[in-house]
Amino acid sequence: MVDLAKENGIIPGIKVDTGLVPLVGGKEGENWCRGLDDLKERTTDFYAAGARFAKWRTTVRVRDHSTLAVSEAAHGLAQYASICQSSGLVPIIEPEILLDGEHSIDECAETFEEVWSAVFKACADFGVQLEAVLLKPSMVTHGAQSGQSADPATVASYTLRALRRVVPPAVPGIMFLSGGQSEIEATLNLNAMNQKPNPWHISFSYARALQNTTLKTYAGKDENVVAAQAKLLGRAMANSKAQLGKYDPATADEDATAAEGMYVKDYAY
């Protein structure tokens, strides 16, 4: 797979955390991310096998989160990033501010800034080279159970304001996760964030918001492969335009599936 990826101009990477588990000493329902104990050995082996970047995801909820959850997320991500860089891998830093909850967009922004500030303080403590990291944040939005929604311009305004307050311009790229948004929401919000120049390259690292229509079109049937590939290419092209601020929904060929919300409570992978 590594050789096949390289032959097609794809840089291989690997997820190196070993999953979320309950945070002892934190509040009920909070988690922390495992995988640091043997990470140096594993990242050395992954580099030798052809990987050139790595990913580590941890989560913090907006309402009723503990100071311990924030500090543990920051410590784990910073140490992971430092170890990855010592092994030659570019670390993707991902503290996901969860969509779960009834919180407002203002509450989300407050937690976003609190968590990311702690992450960059920890990165400084561990000597992480910011020019050699990528970020994977969630967007600043209302909570999934809040009954509220925000248009792309509002999401972009809140998200960019939070980023400018806490993310140093030395960071080269910010690759957003979709976090349960619909495919169209994720594209429109990304496009809105690229309407004006930013100190970082703002792009996407979507999973569900690239895959939903594709998988439903494929439905596990060989006769649907070509149609499914066309859907994937179309979604990828839409987001490629959005990371340049050039996506135009008026001329896009979007179907109903792309508007479906994909929020899953307590989503894990």
VOBA-66700 format. One record per residue (C-alpha): x, y, z; residue in three letters; residue number from 1. Coordinates in nm, 4 decimals. Each point is the difference from the previous one (the first is absolute). Layout:
BEGIN
<rec c1="X" c2="Y" c3="Z" residuo="Ala" num="NUM"/>
...
REM end
This chain:
BEGIN
<rec c1="0.0000" c2="0.0000" c3="0.0000" residuo="Met" num="1"/>
<rec c1="0.2832" c2="0.2408" c3="0.0794" residuo="Val" num="2"/>
<rec c1="0.1633" c2="-0.0586" c3="-0.3383" residuo="Asp" num="3"/>
<rec c1="-0.3339" c2="0.0340" c3="-0.1797" residuo="Leu" num="4"/>
<rec c1="-0.0670" c2="0.3283" c3="0.1768" residuo="Ala" num="5"/>
<rec c1="0.3425" c2="0.1376" c3="-0.0867" residuo="Lys" num="6"/>
<rec c1="-0.0380" c2="-0.1018" c3="-0.3658" residuo="Glu" num="7"/>
<rec c1="-0.3176" c2="0.2108" c3="-0.0115" residuo="Asn" num="8"/>
<rec c1="0.1546" c2="0.3072" c3="0.1631" residuo="Gly" num="9"/>
<rec c1="-0.1573" c2="-0.0669" c3="0.3416" residuo="Ile" num="10"/>
<rec c1="0.2020" c2="0.0530" c3="0.3180" residuo="Ile" num="11"/>
<rec c1="-0.0746" c2="-0.2839" c3="0.2463" residuo="Pro" num="12"/>
<rec c1="-0.0834" c2="0.0707" c3="0.3634" residuo="Gly" num="13"/>
<rec c1="-0.1326" c2="-0.1899" c3="0.2988" residuo="Ile" num="14"/>
<rec c1="-0.2211" c2="0.0476" c3="0.3062" residuo="Lys" num="15"/>
<rec c1="0.2189" c2="-0.0687" c3="0.3030" residuo="Val" num="16"/>
<rec c1="-0.2243" c2="0.0539" c3="0.3022" residuo="Asp" num="17"/>
<rec c1="-0.1472" c2="-0.3189" c3="0.1472" residuo="Thr" num="18"/>
<rec c1="-0.3422" c2="0.1381" c3="0.0831" residuo="Gly" num="19"/>
<rec c1="-0.2019" c2="0.1892" c3="0.2560" residuo="Leu" num="20"/>
<rec c1="-0.0627" c2="-0.1405" c3="0.3473" residuo="Val" num="21"/>
<rec c1="-0.1747" c2="0.1459" c3="0.3086" residuo="Pro" num="22"/>
<rec c1="0.2026" c2="0.2734" c3="0.1694" residuo="Leu" num="23"/>
<rec c1="0.0638" c2="-0.1056" c3="0.3592" residuo="Val" num="24"/>
<rec c1="-0.0256" c2="0.3099" c3="0.2206" residuo="Gly" num="25"/>
<rec c1="-0.2041" c2="0.1883" c3="-0.2575" residuo="Gly" num="26"/>
<rec c1="-0.3740" c2="0.0496" c3="-0.0191" residuo="Lys" num="27"/>
<rec c1="-0.2418" c2="-0.2721" c3="-0.0996" residuo="Glu" num="28"/>
<rec c1="0.0120" c2="-0.0700" c3="-0.3725" residuo="Gly" num="29"/>
<rec c1="0.3375" c2="0.1676" c3="-0.0614" residuo="Glu" num="30"/>
<rec c1="0.2762" c2="-0.1856" c3="-0.1838" residuo="Asn" num="31"/>
<rec c1="0.3714" c2="0.0105" c3="-0.0567" residuo="Trp" num="32"/>
<rec c1="0.2039" c2="-0.1479" c3="-0.2827" residuo="Cys" num="33"/>
<rec c1="0.2464" c2="-0.2867" c3="0.0433" residuo="Arg" num="34"/>
<rec c1="0.3070" c2="-0.0981" c3="-0.1988" residuo="Gly" num="35"/>
<rec c1="0.3001" c2="0.1974" c3="0.1269" residuo="Leu" num="36"/>
<rec c1="0.1841" c2="-0.2759" c3="0.1844" residuo="Asp" num="37"/>
<rec c1="0.1499" c2="-0.1713" c3="-0.3066" residuo="Asp" num="38"/>
<rec c1="-0.0583" c2="0.2778" c3="-0.2523" residuo="Leu" num="39"/>
<rec c1="0.3675" c2="0.0676" c3="-0.0689" residuo="Lys" num="40"/>
<rec c1="0.0636" c2="-0.3593" c3="-0.1046" residuo="Glu" num="41"/>
<rec c1="-0.3160" c2="-0.0143" c3="-0.2099" residuo="Arg" num="42"/>
<rec c1="0.0642" c2="0.3295" c3="-0.1806" residuo="Thr" num="43"/>
<rec c1="0.3560" c2="-0.1065" c3="-0.0810" residuo="Thr" num="44"/>
<rec c1="-0.1362" c2="-0.3203" c3="-0.1544" residuo="Asp" num="45"/>
<rec c1="-0.2771" c2="0.1879" c3="-0.1856" residuo="Phe" num="46"/>
<rec c1="0.2523" c2="0.2393" c3="-0.1553" residuo="Tyr" num="47"/>
<rec c1="0.2111" c2="-0.2943" c3="-0.1145" residuo="Ala" num="48"/>
<rec c1="-0.3133" c2="-0.1537" c3="-0.1542" residuo="Ala" num="49"/>
<rec c1="-0.0642" c2="0.3152" c3="-0.2037" residuo="Gly" num="50"/>
<rec c1="-0.2283" c2="0.2197" c3="0.2115" residuo="Ala" num="51"/>
<rec c1="0.0754" c2="0.3725" c3="-0.0047" residuo="Arg" num="52"/>
<rec c1="-0.2742" c2="0.1393" c3="0.2226" residuo="Phe" num="53"/>
<rec c1="-0.2061" c2="-0.1151" c3="0.2973" residuo="Ala" num="54"/>
<rec c1="-0.3328" c2="0.0816" c3="0.1636" residuo="Lys" num="55"/>
<rec c1="-0.1131" c2="0.0089" c3="0.3626" residuo="Trp" num="56"/>
<rec c1="-0.3577" c2="0.0834" c3="0.1050" residuo="Arg" num="57"/>
<rec c1="-0.1229" c2="0.0899" c3="0.3441" residuo="Thr" num="58"/>
<rec c1="-0.3250" c2="0.1671" c3="0.1024" residuo="Thr" num="59"/>
<rec c1="-0.1302" c2="0.2669" c3="0.2370" residuo="Val" num="60"/>
<rec c1="-0.3675" c2="0.0799" c3="0.0493" residuo="Arg" num="61"/>
<rec c1="-0.1236" c2="0.3576" c3="0.0226" residuo="Val" num="62"/>
<rec c1="-0.2178" c2="0.0047" c3="0.3104" residuo="Arg" num="63"/>
<rec c1="0.1111" c2="-0.1383" c3="0.3353" residuo="Asp" num="64"/>
<rec c1="0.3516" c2="-0.0970" c3="-0.1024" residuo="His" num="65"/>
<rec c1="0.2702" c2="-0.0265" c3="0.2638" residuo="Ser" num="66"/>
<rec c1="0.3319" c2="0.1797" c3="0.0186" residuo="Thr" num="67"/>
<rec c1="0.1578" c2="-0.3461" c3="0.0036" residuo="Leu" num="68"/>
<rec c1="-0.1595" c2="-0.0899" c3="-0.3346" residuo="Ala" num="69"/>
<rec c1="0.1463" c2="0.3103" c3="-0.1626" residuo="Val" num="70"/>
<rec c1="0.3464" c2="-0.0430" c3="0.1510" residuo="Ser" num="71"/>
<rec c1="0.0102" c2="-0.3709" c3="-0.0849" residuo="Glu" num="72"/>
<rec c1="-0.1023" c2="0.0695" c3="-0.3603" residuo="Ala" num="73"/>
<rec c1="0.2688" c2="0.2670" c3="-0.0320" residuo="Ala" num="74"/>
<rec c1="0.2717" c2="-0.2120" c3="0.1590" residuo="His" num="75"/>
<rec c1="-0.0782" c2="-0.3075" c3="-0.2065" residuo="Gly" num="76"/>
<rec c1="-0.0137" c2="0.1865" c3="-0.3302" residuo="Leu" num="77"/>
<rec c1="0.3200" c2="0.1950" c3="0.0667" residuo="Ala" num="78"/>
<rec c1="0.2009" c2="-0.3050" c3="0.1051" residuo="Gln" num="79"/>
<rec c1="-0.1339" c2="-0.1946" c3="-0.2973" residuo="Tyr" num="80"/>
<rec c1="0.1006" c2="0.2833" c3="-0.2339" residuo="Ala" num="81"/>
<rec c1="0.3486" c2="0.0192" c3="0.1475" residuo="Ser" num="82"/>
<rec c1="0.0532" c2="-0.3752" c3="-0.0302" residuo="Ile" num="83"/>
<rec c1="-0.1269" c2="-0.0042" c3="-0.3589" residuo="Cys" num="84"/>
<rec c1="0.2350" c2="0.2778" c3="-0.1046" residuo="Gln" num="85"/>
<rec c1="0.2933" c2="-0.1803" c3="0.1634" residuo="Ser" num="86"/>
<rec c1="-0.0836" c2="-0.2974" c3="-0.2250" residuo="Ser" num="87"/>
<rec c1="-0.0328" c2="0.2054" c3="-0.3185" residuo="Gly" num="88"/>
<rec c1="-0.3820" c2="0.0061" c3="-0.0139" residuo="Leu" num="89"/>
<rec c1="-0.2183" c2="0.3099" c3="-0.0372" residuo="Val" num="90"/>
<rec c1="-0.2552" c2="-0.0113" c3="0.2829" residuo="Pro" num="91"/>
<rec c1="-0.3636" c2="0.0895" c3="-0.0589" residuo="Ile" num="92"/>
<rec c1="-0.1231" c2="0.1506" c3="0.3273" residuo="Ile" num="93"/>
<rec c1="-0.3708" c2="-0.0634" c3="0.0616" residuo="Glu" num="94"/>
<rec c1="-0.1756" c2="0.1032" c3="0.3197" residuo="Pro" num="95"/>
<rec c1="-0.3622" c2="-0.0285" c3="-0.1132" residuo="Glu" num="96"/>
<rec c1="-0.2432" c2="0.2336" c3="0.1745" residuo="Ile" num="97"/>
<rec c1="-0.3036" c2="-0.2251" c3="-0.0058" residuo="Leu" num="98"/>
<rec c1="-0.3192" c2="0.0888" c3="-0.1837" residuo="Leu" num="99"/>
<rec c1="-0.1985" c2="-0.1892" c3="0.2640" residuo="Asp" num="100"/>
<rec c1="-0.2048" c2="0.2195" c3="0.2329" residuo="Gly" num="101"/>
<rec c1="-0.2427" c2="0.2889" c3="0.0338" residuo="Glu" num="102"/>
<rec c1="0.2675" c2="0.2696" c3="0.0054" residuo="His" num="103"/>
<rec c1="-0.0080" c2="0.3233" c3="-0.1981" residuo="Ser" num="104"/>
<rec c1="0.2547" c2="0.1041" c3="-0.2587" residuo="Ile" num="105"/>
<rec c1="0.1416" c2="0.2486" c3="0.2529" residuo="Asp" num="106"/>
<rec c1="0.0587" c2="-0.2780" c3="0.2531" residuo="Glu" num="107"/>
<rec c1="0.1658" c2="-0.2092" c3="-0.2694" residuo="Cys" num="108"/>
<rec c1="0.2338" c2="0.2871" c3="-0.0880" residuo="Ala" num="109"/>
<rec c1="0.0968" c2="0.0446" c3="0.3653" residuo="Glu" num="110"/>
<rec c1="0.0886" c2="-0.3682" c3="0.0386" residuo="Thr" num="111"/>
<rec c1="0.1807" c2="-0.0013" c3="-0.3359" residuo="Phe" num="112"/>
<rec c1="0.2278" c2="0.2829" c3="0.1128" residuo="Glu" num="113"/>
<rec c1="0.0551" c2="-0.1550" c3="0.3431" residuo="Glu" num="114"/>
<rec c1="0.1038" c2="-0.3367" c3="-0.1417" residuo="Val" num="115"/>
<rec c1="0.2135" c2="0.1242" c3="-0.2884" residuo="Trp" num="116"/>
<rec c1="0.1800" c2="0.2493" c3="0.2252" residuo="Ser" num="117"/>
<rec c1="0.0929" c2="-0.2863" c3="0.2322" residuo="Ala" num="118"/>
<rec c1="0.1111" c2="-0.2135" c3="-0.2961" residuo="Val" num="119"/>
<rec c1="0.2409" c2="0.2628" c3="-0.1309" residuo="Phe" num="120"/>
<rec c1="0.1376" c2="0.0712" c3="0.3466" residuo="Lys" num="121"/>
<rec c1="0.0717" c2="-0.3721" c3="0.0353" residuo="Ala" num="122"/>
<rec c1="0.1533" c2="-0.0102" c3="-0.3490" residuo="Cys" num="123"/>
<rec c1="0.2387" c2="0.2772" c3="0.1068" residuo="Ala" num="124"/>
<rec c1="0.0885" c2="-0.1959" c3="0.3150" residuo="Asp" num="125"/>
<rec c1="0.0812" c2="-0.3097" c3="-0.2083" residuo="Phe" num="126"/>
<rec c1="0.1979" c2="0.1917" c3="-0.2628" residuo="Gly" num="127"/>
<rec c1="-0.2347" c2="-0.0800" c3="-0.2875" residuo="Val" num="128"/>
<rec c1="0.1030" c2="0.1676" c3="-0.3260" residuo="Gln" num="129"/>
<rec c1="-0.3196" c2="0.1762" c3="-0.1071" residuo="Leu" num="130"/>
<rec c1="0.1152" c2="0.0369" c3="-0.3608" residuo="Glu" num="131"/>
<rec c1="-0.0122" c2="-0.3801" c3="-0.0239" residuo="Ala" num="132"/>
<rec c1="-0.3491" c2="-0.0752" c3="0.1334" residuo="Val" num="133"/>
<rec c1="-0.3514" c2="-0.0006" c3="-0.1432" residuo="Leu" num="134"/>
<rec c1="-0.3124" c2="0.0720" c3="0.2020" residuo="Leu" num="135"/>
<rec c1="-0.3327" c2="-0.1815" c3="-0.0251" residuo="Lys" num="136"/>
<rec c1="-0.2571" c2="0.2050" c3="0.1933" residuo="Pro" num="137"/>
<rec c1="-0.3759" c2="-0.0137" c3="0.0076" residuo="Ser" num="138"/>
<rec c1="-0.1930" c2="0.3066" c3="-0.1128" residuo="Met" num="139"/>
<rec c1="-0.1629" c2="0.2334" c3="0.2514" residuo="Val" num="140"/>
<rec c1="-0.3721" c2="-0.0771" c3="-0.0132" residuo="Thr" num="141"/>
<rec c1="-0.3100" c2="-0.0363" c3="0.2142" residuo="His" num="142"/>
<rec c1="-0.0380" c2="-0.3328" c3="0.1793" residuo="Gly" num="143"/>
<rec c1="-0.1825" c2="-0.2820" c3="-0.1773" residuo="Ala" num="144"/>
<rec c1="-0.2800" c2="-0.0001" c3="0.2604" residuo="Gln" num="145"/>
<rec c1="-0.0274" c2="0.3801" c3="0.0319" residuo="Ser" num="146"/>
<rec c1="-0.2762" c2="0.0388" c3="-0.2551" residuo="Gly" num="147"/>
<rec c1="0.1989" c2="0.2842" c3="-0.1548" residuo="Gln" num="148"/>
<rec c1="0.1927" c2="0.0301" c3="-0.3229" residuo="Ser" num="149"/>
<rec c1="0.2323" c2="0.2569" c3="-0.1542" residuo="Ala" num="150"/>
<rec c1="0.0562" c2="0.0973" c3="-0.3612" residuo="Asp" num="151"/>
<rec c1="0.3429" c2="-0.0505" c3="-0.1606" residuo="Pro" num="152"/>
<rec c1="0.1016" c2="0.3645" c3="0.0430" residuo="Ala" num="153"/>
<rec c1="-0.0657" c2="-0.0209" c3="0.3757" residuo="Thr" num="154"/>
<rec c1="0.1830" c2="-0.3317" c3="0.0406" residuo="Val" num="155"/>
<rec c1="0.2942" c2="0.1406" c3="-0.1939" residuo="Ala" num="156"/>
<rec c1="0.0078" c2="0.3213" c3="0.2040" residuo="Ser" num="157"/>
<rec c1="-0.0043" c2="-0.1798" c3="0.3367" residuo="Tyr" num="158"/>
<rec c1="0.2481" c2="-0.2668" c3="-0.1068" residuo="Thr" num="159"/>
<rec c1="0.2520" c2="0.2393" c3="-0.1540" residuo="Leu" num="160"/>
<rec c1="-0.0205" c2="0.2350" c3="0.2978" residuo="Arg" num="161"/>
<rec c1="0.0780" c2="-0.2878" c3="0.2359" residuo="Ala" num="162"/>
<rec c1="0.2849" c2="-0.1214" c3="-0.2187" residuo="Leu" num="163"/>
<rec c1="0.1567" c2="0.3446" c3="-0.0229" residuo="Arg" num="164"/>
<rec c1="-0.0050" c2="0.0317" c3="0.3763" residuo="Arg" num="165"/>
<rec c1="0.1808" c2="-0.3255" c3="0.0746" residuo="Val" num="166"/>
<rec c1="0.1778" c2="-0.1463" c3="-0.3069" residuo="Val" num="167"/>
<rec c1="0.3455" c2="0.1414" c3="-0.0845" residuo="Pro" num="168"/>
<rec c1="0.0547" c2="0.0973" c3="-0.3657" residuo="Pro" num="169"/>
<rec c1="0.3028" c2="-0.2313" c3="-0.0058" residuo="Ala" num="170"/>
<rec c1="-0.2429" c2="-0.2908" c3="-0.0417" residuo="Val" num="171"/>
<rec c1="-0.0198" c2="-0.0671" c3="-0.3749" residuo="Pro" num="172"/>
<rec c1="-0.3340" c2="-0.1756" c3="-0.0354" residuo="Gly" num="173"/>
<rec c1="-0.3368" c2="-0.0442" c3="0.1677" residuo="Ile" num="174"/>
<rec c1="-0.1972" c2="-0.2993" c3="-0.1285" residuo="Met" num="175"/>
<rec c1="-0.3526" c2="-0.0019" c3="0.1397" residuo="Phe" num="176"/>
<rec c1="-0.1904" c2="-0.3091" c3="0.1073" residuo="Leu" num="177"/>
<rec c1="-0.3678" c2="-0.0131" c3="-0.0905" residuo="Ser" num="178"/>
<rec c1="-0.1184" c2="-0.1224" c3="0.3400" residuo="Gly" num="179"/>
<rec c1="-0.3451" c2="-0.1195" c3="-0.1032" residuo="Gly" num="180"/>
<rec c1="-0.0930" c2="0.2874" c3="-0.2287" residuo="Gln" num="181"/>
<rec c1="-0.1698" c2="-0.0819" c3="-0.3286" residuo="Ser" num="182"/>
<rec c1="0.2167" c2="-0.0122" c3="-0.3095" residuo="Glu" num="183"/>
<rec c1="-0.1407" c2="0.3306" c3="-0.1245" residuo="Ile" num="184"/>
<rec c1="0.0346" c2="0.1727" c3="0.3389" residuo="Glu" num="185"/>
<rec c1="0.3656" c2="-0.1026" c3="0.0254" residuo="Ala" num="186"/>
<rec c1="0.0698" c2="0.1300" c3="-0.3518" residuo="Thr" num="187"/>
<rec c1="-0.1886" c2="0.3285" c3="0.0434" residuo="Leu" num="188"/>
<rec c1="0.1633" c2="0.0759" c3="0.3353" residuo="Asn" num="189"/>
<rec c1="0.3464" c2="-0.0722" c3="-0.1383" residuo="Leu" num="190"/>
<rec c1="-0.0704" c2="0.2192" c3="-0.3014" residuo="Asn" num="191"/>
<rec c1="-0.1123" c2="0.2868" c3="0.2241" residuo="Ala" num="192"/>
<rec c1="0.3247" c2="-0.0181" c3="0.1975" residuo="Met" num="193"/>
<rec c1="0.1994" c2="0.0457" c3="-0.3191" residuo="Asn" num="194"/>
<rec c1="-0.1718" c2="0.3145" c3="-0.1238" residuo="Gln" num="195"/>
<rec c1="0.2833" c2="0.2102" c3="0.1425" residuo="Lys" num="196"/>
<rec c1="0.3741" c2="-0.0663" c3="0.0454" residuo="Pro" num="197"/>
<rec c1="0.1070" c2="-0.1902" c3="0.3122" residuo="Asn" num="198"/>
<rec c1="0.3448" c2="-0.0430" c3="0.1562" residuo="Pro" num="199"/>
<rec c1="-0.0335" c2="-0.3783" c3="-0.0480" residuo="Trp" num="200"/>
<rec c1="-0.1115" c2="-0.2210" c3="-0.2864" residuo="His" num="201"/>
<rec c1="-0.3552" c2="-0.1003" c3="0.0971" residuo="Ile" num="202"/>
<rec c1="-0.1166" c2="-0.3257" c3="-0.1524" residuo="Ser" num="203"/>
<rec c1="-0.1820" c2="-0.3221" c3="0.0901" residuo="Phe" num="204"/>
<rec c1="0.0603" c2="-0.3428" c3="0.1462" residuo="Ser" num="205"/>
<rec c1="-0.3520" c2="-0.1395" c3="-0.0218" residuo="Tyr" num="206"/>
<rec c1="-0.1094" c2="-0.3599" c3="0.0404" residuo="Ala" num="207"/>
<rec c1="-0.3782" c2="-0.0250" c3="0.0192" residuo="Arg" num="208"/>
<rec c1="-0.0422" c2="0.3262" c3="-0.1951" residuo="Ala" num="209"/>
<rec c1="0.1865" c2="-0.1582" c3="-0.2928" residuo="Leu" num="210"/>
<rec c1="-0.1378" c2="-0.3510" c3="0.0282" residuo="Gln" num="211"/>
<rec c1="-0.3724" c2="0.0129" c3="0.0775" residuo="Asn" num="212"/>
<rec c1="-0.1458" c2="0.0420" c3="-0.3493" residuo="Thr" num="213"/>
<rec c1="0.2716" c2="-0.2194" c3="-0.1482" residuo="Thr" num="214"/>
<rec c1="-0.0728" c2="-0.2917" c3="0.2323" residuo="Leu" num="215"/>
<rec c1="-0.3753" c2="0.0266" c3="-0.0438" residuo="Lys" num="216"/>
<rec c1="0.0427" c2="0.0082" c3="-0.3770" residuo="Thr" num="217"/>
<rec c1="0.2304" c2="-0.3031" c3="0.0055" residuo="Tyr" num="218"/>
<rec c1="-0.2226" c2="-0.2028" c3="0.2393" residuo="Ala" num="219"/>
<rec c1="0.2449" c2="-0.2907" c3="-0.0236" residuo="Gly" num="220"/>
<rec c1="-0.0880" c2="-0.0794" c3="-0.3616" residuo="Lys" num="221"/>
<rec c1="0.2597" c2="-0.0360" c3="-0.2760" residuo="Asp" num="222"/>
<rec c1="-0.2301" c2="0.1558" c3="-0.2589" residuo="Glu" num="223"/>
<rec c1="-0.0003" c2="0.3236" c3="0.2031" residuo="Asn" num="224"/>
<rec c1="0.3787" c2="0.0474" c3="0.0148" residuo="Val" num="225"/>
<rec c1="0.0275" c2="0.2510" c3="-0.2859" residuo="Val" num="226"/>
<rec c1="-0.2921" c2="0.2084" c3="0.1278" residuo="Ala" num="227"/>
<rec c1="0.1424" c2="-0.0033" c3="0.3528" residuo="Ala" num="228"/>
<rec c1="0.3431" c2="0.1076" c3="-0.1238" residuo="Gln" num="229"/>
<rec c1="-0.1635" c2="0.2892" c3="-0.1848" residuo="Ala" num="230"/>
<rec c1="-0.1714" c2="0.1089" c3="0.3224" residuo="Lys" num="231"/>
<rec c1="0.3310" c2="-0.0118" c3="0.1885" residuo="Leu" num="232"/>
<rec c1="0.1757" c2="0.2012" c3="-0.2693" residuo="Leu" num="233"/>
<rec c1="-0.2793" c2="0.2572" c3="0.0024" residuo="Gly" num="234"/>
<rec c1="0.0156" c2="0.0397" c3="0.3783" residuo="Arg" num="235"/>
<rec c1="0.3787" c2="0.0261" c3="-0.0066" residuo="Ala" num="236"/>
<rec c1="-0.0171" c2="0.2645" c3="-0.2738" residuo="Met" num="237"/>
<rec c1="-0.2579" c2="0.1996" c3="0.1979" residuo="Ala" num="238"/>
<rec c1="0.2295" c2="0.0090" c3="0.3034" residuo="Asn" num="239"/>
<rec c1="0.3052" c2="0.0721" c3="-0.2137" residuo="Ser" num="240"/>
<rec c1="-0.1799" c2="0.3096" c3="-0.1270" residuo="Lys" num="241"/>
<rec c1="-0.1115" c2="0.0884" c3="0.3530" residuo="Ala" num="242"/>
<rec c1="0.3562" c2="0.0007" c3="0.1345" residuo="Gln" num="243"/>
<rec c1="0.0664" c2="0.2683" c3="-0.2623" residuo="Leu" num="244"/>
<rec c1="-0.3218" c2="0.1874" c3="0.0818" residuo="Gly" num="245"/>
<rec c1="-0.1325" c2="-0.0740" c3="-0.3490" residuo="Lys" num="246"/>
<rec c1="-0.2862" c2="-0.2416" c3="0.0656" residuo="Tyr" num="247"/>
<rec c1="-0.3287" c2="0.1240" c3="-0.1494" residuo="Asp" num="248"/>
<rec c1="-0.3046" c2="-0.1953" c3="0.1229" residuo="Pro" num="249"/>
<rec c1="-0.2119" c2="0.1572" c3="-0.2745" residuo="Ala" num="250"/>
<rec c1="0.1953" c2="-0.1869" c3="-0.2655" residuo="Thr" num="251"/>
<rec c1="0.0707" c2="-0.3162" c3="0.2002" residuo="Ala" num="252"/>
<rec c1="-0.1813" c2="-0.3231" c3="-0.0779" residuo="Asp" num="253"/>
<rec c1="-0.0973" c2="-0.0985" c3="0.3555" residuo="Glu" num="254"/>
<rec c1="-0.2497" c2="-0.2741" c3="0.0789" residuo="Asp" num="255"/>
<rec c1="-0.2198" c2="-0.0449" c3="0.3074" residuo="Ala" num="256"/>
<rec c1="0.2373" c2="-0.2442" c3="0.1677" residuo="Thr" num="257"/>
<rec c1="0.2718" c2="0.2661" c3="0.0244" residuo="Ala" num="258"/>
<rec c1="-0.2303" c2="0.2086" c3="0.2209" residuo="Ala" num="259"/>
<rec c1="-0.0551" c2="-0.2769" c3="0.2546" residuo="Glu" num="260"/>
<rec c1="0.1406" c2="0.0651" c3="0.3470" residuo="Gly" num="261"/>
<rec c1="0.2437" c2="-0.2665" c3="0.1198" residuo="Met" num="262"/>
<rec c1="0.0183" c2="0.0756" c3="0.3698" residuo="Tyr" num="263"/>
<rec c1="0.0388" c2="-0.3133" c3="0.2142" residuo="Val" num="264"/>
<rec c1="-0.0142" c2="0.0373" c3="0.3766" residuo="Lys" num="265"/>
<rec c1="0.3248" c2="-0.1097" c3="0.1723" residuo="Asp" num="266"/>
<rec c1="0.1567" c2="-0.0738" c3="-0.3403" residuo="Tyr" num="267"/>
<rec c1="0.3161" c2="-0.2117" c3="0.0249" residuo="Ala" num="268"/>
<rec c1="0.2383" c2="-0.1647" c3="-0.2450" residuo="Tyr" num="269"/>
REM end
